[in-house]
Amino acid sequence: MSFQSYLDNIEKKTGNSPSDFQKLAAAKNLTEGDKVKAGVKAGEIVAWLKEDYDLGHGHAMAIYAYLNGKRS
């Protein structure tokens, strides 16, 4: 599955686009600009996405990668 396919499937499941997740993460003080904030671990973001959005590990890691600046 391509990175874009992961993002498309996440949007279908949650109704949130990757840019929506960027805003949600910023509101939770997890990101700074277009990167994950220093000191924030992947596991913290993955746990948030699993708990609040019922994402699996792979899909949560795709959002983590997006939050860290990967766009394609």
N, C-alpha and C positions, 0 to 999 in steps of 0.2 A: 504494500500500500504506500502510495506517495505521501509526502508531507502534506500537500494540498488536500488529498483525500481525507486524511485525518482531520484537518481543519473543517472541511465541508461536513463530515459526519458529526463532528462536535456541534456545529451550528444547527444541524438538523435535530439533534438530540436535545440541545439545551435552549435553542432560540437565541443564543448569544454568538455574535461574530467574534473573531479574534480581537478586533479592536474594542469590542465591548468588554472582553476579558482584560484587556490592557487597562481600561478605565476602572473596572472592578478591583483589579490588583492595586492600582494607584490609590483607590479609596481605602483599601486595607493597609496602605503604607508598605506594600511589598516591592514596589518598583519606584524607580527614579528615572525620569525621562523615558528612554526606550530600552532600559535594562533593568534586570532584577537588582534590587538594592543590595549593597555590600552587606554581608553577614546573613542574608536571607538564604536559607538552604533549599535545594530542590524539594526535599522531603516535606518542608513546611507548605510549599505551594501545592504539591501533589496531594497532601492530606486535605487541604482546603477544597481543592477541586473534586476529590473523591467524596467528601462529606456533603458539600453544598450542591454539587451538580451531578453526582453519581457517575463520574467518569472513571473509566478503567485506568490502570497505570500507564499504558502506552499513550492513550489520548491525553491524560494529564501531563505527561512528559512533552507531548507536542505543544501544548499551551505554554509550558515552562520554556521550551525552546523559542516559541514566538515572543514571549515576554522578555527573553534575553537577546532579542534582535534578529532571530532567524525569520526571514520573510518568504523564502521559497525553497 
